[in-house]
Amino acid sequence: MRAVSLQASDFQRALGSRPVSRTAHFVLHVLPVASPKLSTGPAPAATEAVDDCIPCPPPADLADAVAWSLGLVLPKKQARRSVTRSLIRHQVREALRRHGPAVATSTPWSVAEVSGWVVRLRSPFDRQTYPSAASDALKAVVRQEMDELWARVARGGWRLPEPAAPRPPREPRR
């Protein structure tokens, strides 16, 4: 069974908080579990899902499997070719599969407090160094940065961001 995918509002919540970890090319944001919204109005229209959920194999001491949602922000400005974005997407998902159990067992927060993660590509890879869009050298560098990113999270030293205060409504444009 496939878990619920991230919505645009989830990306806004995650990217609006402080990054948990960063490398030369990537930034990692945490998506805390949302508090339930109370509303007396009609139910909102269904929104389109924007990404996948990556089930991590459970560590030995956890009874349930850890299923975090993973959001990726890979702008065309930083990775122009779709082959490069696809390579990064595959490497990020595989890194979460590899490091998920270590992150789940070695961090100071409860697994139930985190709904997912958002990885954002923040700077392009040098085209002079990596002329091929899907070279083995580029794959190795992306994998190394992902390992570094998740290893920092597994070591701890970060906390969940505080819930942001609601923003006042914006005035309509004229």
C-alpha positions, 0 to 999 in steps of 0.5 A: 500500500502506498502512503499519502503523498506530500501536498503543496502545503507540506512543501511550504511548511517544510521549506518555511522552517530552518534546514536540518542539514546542508551540503555544498549542493543540497539542503534537507528540511524536516516536515513535522507532523501537522496538528489537526486543523479544525474547520466548520466550513466545507471540506476542501477540494482534493489536491494533486499529490506531488511526490512519493512516500519512501517506506524505510525498512524497520530497525530491529528495535522498532515494532512498526515500519518507518514510512516517511514522505520524501519531497524533492525540489529539483529546479530546472535552473540548477539541473537543466537536463531531465537526466540529471534530475532523474539521477539525483531523484534516484540517489536521494531516494536510495540514500533515504532507504539506506540511512532511514533506520539509522536516522530513526534510531539515533535521533533525540525525537520520536519517529512519530513526530516527523511526517517526512523530509524535503531535499532541495537542490540549492546550487548547480553542479559545475558543467565543466567538471561534469559534462555528462548529464548522468556520468558515474562521477556525478552519480558518485558525488551526489551519493557522497553528498546524500550520505553526508547529509543523512549522516549529519541527521543521524548524529543528531544535534538538531531539533524539530522546528517550532510551529510558525505563527499564522500569517495575517491574510494578504490584501488582494492585488488591484 
